[in-house]
Amino acid sequence: MISLLALPLLALGVTAQTTGVTTRYWDCCKPSCAWSGKASVSQPVLTCDAGGNTLTDPDVTSGCDGGTAFTCANNSPFAVDDNTAYGFAAVSIAGSNEAAWCCSCYELTFTSGPVAGKKMTVQATNTGGDLGSNQFDLLIPGGGVGIFTQGCPAQFGSWNGGQQYGGVSSRDECSQLPASLVAGCQFRFDWFEGADNPGVTFQEVTCPSELTAISGCSRL
């Protein structure tokens, strides 16, 4: 009889916790995992046009490159209960690649700041050349547009989302955003308690149906 202690964690269906970092952004751009051929998935991540209508064609050019495909407003994070939340993120996992993490889900356990001990499950819908190792760039409206400054004005006609890096500085400033993004912005100051890039441990988990229903994307 083989002792369970002798089996690797993956053989038991358990993924080891790994240390990571978080940042935040909302640049309105078409996410990377919305393009076809990125990974073995049911379909690429859904996008929306400037009016909020869902696009199903994965070949529509990103609004950050002069096209009409943008991040859908329903990609905003939301609380499940006082200690659990769901959302989406741009991801960079050490030793892995986009084909492996596109539309995969990760349970983040926050280890610092006011949210220490809380958990957030995110689906990877994007990546970024400016991301570091084991970094989760949480998709939060008003979180800062980062390097892509043109997407949100292209989608909404104008954009008053605070600092390029960091975004709005208070819950009251969330009212400056388009109506469809206000609740997602307020999440940062409510459930997320205004945390500023807290550390995490993380592990890959099965995606909740609540997230795959929004993104339209599941791993095969």
C-alpha positions as CSV (number, residue, x, y, z in Angstrom):
1,M,0.0,0.0,0.0
2,I,1.4,3.4,-1.0
3,S,1.3,6.0,1.7
4,L,-0.6,9.2,0.7
5,L,2.3,11.1,2.2
6,A,4.6,9.7,-0.5
7,L,2.4,10.9,-3.4
8,P,3.0,14.3,-5.0
9,L,0.3,16.9,-4.3
10,L,-0.7,17.0,-8.0
11,A,-1.4,13.3,-7.9
12,L,-3.9,13.9,-5.2
13,G,-5.6,16.6,-7.1
14,V,-4.1,19.3,-4.8
15,T,-2.3,22.4,-6.1
16,A,0.4,23.8,-3.7
17,Q,0.0,27.4,-2.6
18,T,2.4,29.8,-4.2
19,T,3.2,33.4,-3.3
20,G,2.2,36.2,-5.6
21,V,1.6,39.9,-5.9
22,T,-1.4,41.9,-7.0
23,T,-2.0,45.2,-8.8
24,R,-5.1,46.7,-10.4
25,Y,-6.2,48.1,-13.7
26,W,-9.1,48.8,-16.1
27,D,-7.9,49.9,-19.5
28,C,-11.1,49.0,-21.5
29,C,-9.0,47.1,-24.1
30,K,-9.9,43.8,-25.6
31,P,-8.3,41.2,-23.3
32,S,-5.6,39.0,-24.8
33,C,-7.6,35.8,-24.1
34,A,-10.4,37.1,-26.3
35,W,-8.4,36.3,-29.5
36,S,-8.8,33.0,-31.1
37,G,-6.0,30.4,-31.0
38,K,-4.6,31.4,-27.6
39,A,-5.5,28.3,-25.6
40,S,-7.5,25.1,-25.6
41,V,-10.8,26.7,-24.5
42,S,-14.5,26.4,-25.3
43,Q,-14.4,29.8,-27.0
44,P,-12.3,33.0,-26.5
45,V,-13.4,35.5,-23.9
46,L,-16.4,37.6,-24.9
47,T,-15.9,41.3,-25.6
48,C,-18.3,44.2,-26.1
49,D,-18.7,47.1,-28.4
50,A,-18.8,50.7,-27.2
51,G,-22.5,50.4,-26.5
52,G,-22.1,47.4,-24.3
53,N,-23.4,44.9,-26.8
54,T,-21.7,41.5,-26.7
55,L,-19.5,40.6,-29.6
56,T,-19.0,37.0,-30.5
57,D,-16.4,37.4,-33.3
58,P,-12.9,36.9,-31.7
59,D,-11.3,38.6,-34.7
60,V,-12.7,42.1,-34.1
61,T,-9.8,44.5,-33.5
62,S,-9.3,45.9,-30.1
63,G,-10.6,49.3,-29.3
64,C,-7.0,50.1,-28.1
65,D,-5.9,49.6,-31.7
66,G,-8.6,51.5,-33.5
67,G,-11.1,48.7,-33.5
68,T,-14.5,48.2,-31.8
69,A,-13.9,45.4,-29.2
70,F,-13.6,46.4,-25.6
71,T,-13.7,44.8,-22.1
72,C,-17.3,44.2,-21.1
73,A,-18.6,46.1,-18.0
74,N,-19.8,42.8,-16.5
75,N,-16.1,41.8,-16.0
76,S,-16.2,44.0,-12.9
77,P,-15.4,42.2,-9.6
78,F,-18.2,41.4,-7.2
79,A,-18.6,40.1,-3.6
80,V,-20.0,36.7,-2.9
81,D,-20.0,37.2,0.9
82,D,-18.0,39.2,3.4
83,N,-14.9,37.0,2.9
84,T,-15.2,35.8,-0.7
85,A,-15.2,37.6,-4.0
86,Y,-15.1,36.8,-7.7
87,G,-13.5,38.7,-10.6
88,F,-11.1,38.7,-13.5
89,A,-7.4,39.5,-13.9
90,A,-4.5,39.8,-16.2
91,V,-2.0,37.2,-15.2
92,S,1.6,36.2,-15.4
93,I,2.6,32.8,-13.8
94,A,6.2,31.9,-13.4
95,G,7.3,28.9,-15.5
96,S,4.0,29.0,-17.4
97,N,2.5,30.7,-20.5
98,E,-0.6,32.2,-21.8
99,A,-1.8,28.9,-23.4
100,A,-1.8,27.4,-20.0
101,W,-3.4,30.3,-18.0
102,C,-5.9,31.8,-20.4
103,C,-9.4,31.2,-18.9
104,S,-7.9,29.2,-15.9
105,C,-9.0,30.3,-12.5
106,Y,-7.0,31.0,-9.4
107,E,-8.0,31.3,-5.8
108,L,-6.1,34.2,-4.2
109,T,-5.8,34.4,-0.4
110,F,-4.7,37.9,0.6
111,T,-1.8,38.1,3.0
112,S,-1.4,41.8,3.7
113,G,-3.4,45.0,4.2
114,P,-7.0,45.3,5.4
115,V,-8.1,42.3,3.3
116,A,-5.6,39.8,4.8
117,G,-7.4,36.5,5.1
118,K,-10.1,37.2,2.5
119,K,-10.2,35.1,-0.7
120,M,-10.9,36.1,-4.3
121,T,-11.2,33.7,-7.2
122,V,-10.2,35.2,-10.5
123,Q,-10.3,34.0,-14.0
124,A,-7.3,34.9,-16.2
125,T,-8.6,36.8,-19.2
126,N,-5.6,38.8,-20.1
127,T,-1.8,39.0,-19.8
128,G,0.7,41.8,-20.2
129,G,4.3,42.4,-21.1
130,D,4.7,44.7,-18.2
131,L,3.6,42.1,-15.6
132,G,6.2,40.5,-13.3
133,S,6.4,36.9,-12.0
134,N,3.3,35.5,-10.3
135,Q,1.5,38.8,-10.7
136,F,-2.3,39.2,-10.8
137,D,-3.4,42.5,-12.2
138,L,-7.0,42.6,-10.9
139,L,-9.6,44.0,-13.3
140,I,-11.2,46.8,-11.3
141,P,-13.0,49.8,-12.9
142,G,-11.2,53.0,-12.0
143,G,-8.1,51.0,-11.1
144,G,-5.9,52.9,-13.6
145,V,-5.5,52.4,-17.3
146,G,-1.8,51.6,-17.2
147,I,0.2,51.6,-20.4
148,F,-3.0,51.6,-22.6
149,T,-4.4,55.1,-22.2
150,Q,-6.5,55.2,-25.4
151,G,-9.0,52.4,-24.8
152,C,-11.4,53.9,-22.3
153,P,-11.8,57.3,-24.1
154,A,-12.4,55.3,-27.3
155,Q,-15.2,53.3,-25.7
156,F,-16.9,56.0,-23.7
157,G,-16.0,59.2,-25.5
158,S,-14.3,60.6,-22.4
159,W,-12.7,59.1,-19.3
160,N,-12.1,60.5,-15.8
161,G,-10.7,57.5,-14.1
162,G,-8.1,59.1,-11.8
163,Q,-4.3,58.4,-12.1
164,Q,-2.9,56.5,-15.0
165,Y,-1.4,54.1,-12.4
166,G,-3.6,53.6,-9.4
167,G,-6.8,55.1,-10.7
168,V,-9.4,56.9,-8.5
169,S,-8.4,57.7,-5.0
170,S,-11.8,57.5,-3.2
171,R,-15.2,55.8,-3.3
172,D,-16.8,59.2,-4.2
173,E,-14.6,59.4,-7.3
174,C,-16.2,56.2,-8.6
175,S,-19.2,58.4,-9.6
176,Q,-17.0,60.0,-12.3
177,L,-17.0,56.7,-14.2
178,P,-19.7,55.5,-16.7
179,A,-22.8,54.2,-14.8
180,S,-22.1,50.6,-15.9
181,L,-18.7,50.6,-14.1
182,V,-19.6,52.5,-10.8
183,A,-20.5,49.4,-8.8
184,G,-17.3,47.6,-9.8
185,C,-15.3,50.7,-8.8
186,Q,-17.0,50.8,-5.5
187,F,-16.1,47.2,-4.8
188,R,-12.5,48.4,-4.3
189,F,-13.6,50.6,-1.4
190,D,-16.2,48.2,0.0
191,W,-15.3,44.5,0.0
192,F,-11.7,45.2,-0.9
193,E,-11.5,47.9,1.9
194,G,-9.3,50.2,-0.2
195,A,-6.4,47.7,-0.2
196,D,-3.4,48.8,-2.2
197,N,-1.8,46.0,-4.1
198,P,-1.9,43.4,-1.3
199,G,0.2,40.3,-1.4
200,V,-1.3,36.8,-1.9
201,T,-0.9,33.2,-1.9
202,F,-2.6,31.4,-4.8
203,Q,-3.6,28.1,-6.2
204,E,-5.3,27.0,-9.4
205,V,-8.9,26.0,-8.9
206,T,-11.9,24.9,-11.0
207,C,-13.6,28.0,-12.4
208,P,-16.9,28.9,-10.7
209,S,-19.8,28.8,-13.2
210,E,-20.5,32.5,-12.2
211,L,-17.3,33.5,-13.9
212,T,-17.4,31.3,-17.0
213,A,-21.0,32.5,-17.6
214,I,-19.7,36.0,-17.8
215,S,-16.5,35.4,-19.8
216,G,-18.1,32.7,-22.0
217,C,-14.7,30.9,-21.8
218,S,-13.9,27.6,-20.2
219,R,-10.8,25.4,-20.3
220,L,-11.2,22.2,-22.3
